[in-house]
């Protein structure tokens, strides 16, 4: 059985709805320290997502000795990498900085088997946030509230967050944090998904 080294409800839901049997675990990785180290090394936002996904997958393998899938997303806007907002005030600031601009959402997956990465995928989606009003932002935050704190962009595209955008280019599942089409093929090849 596949181990999902992630506690993301969105990722679990994507796998469940696709019929992929899995067990989700917390990867037990200090993401903040890892991010600081990767940024100090000068890794791009895209490469950071890939490295963090691998780190989580390796941690999942060490804990379970089972095929482990690590996932990560980074958000990049005009060369700046954004982190998950810590509270609603930080979220408001982030959404104001992103509005009226285009940003890249890098979604990385790494599968570790027998202690080594055997498959990886990195998908970049481009999202164009519209120039919404402060009044709209206030209503959006009042309606969605604390549920947005764990979301890298401060939105759930599968819900009310779609109203923040003028355009979305990329695989829907990648935006949710789990690029699915390539993953399903890799899992079928390994007998970890129905073929």
Buried (B, 14 or more C-beta within 10 A) or exposed (E): EBBBBBEBEBBBEBBEEBEBEBEBBEBEBEBEEBBEEBEEEEBBBBBBBBBBBBBBBBBBBBBBEBBBBBBBBBBBBEEEBBEBBEEBEBBBEBBEBBBEEBBBBBBBBBBBBEEEBEBBBBBBBEBBBBEBEEEBBEBBBEEBEEEBBBBBBBBBBEEBBEEBBEEBEBBEBBBBBBBBEBBBBBBEEBEBBEE
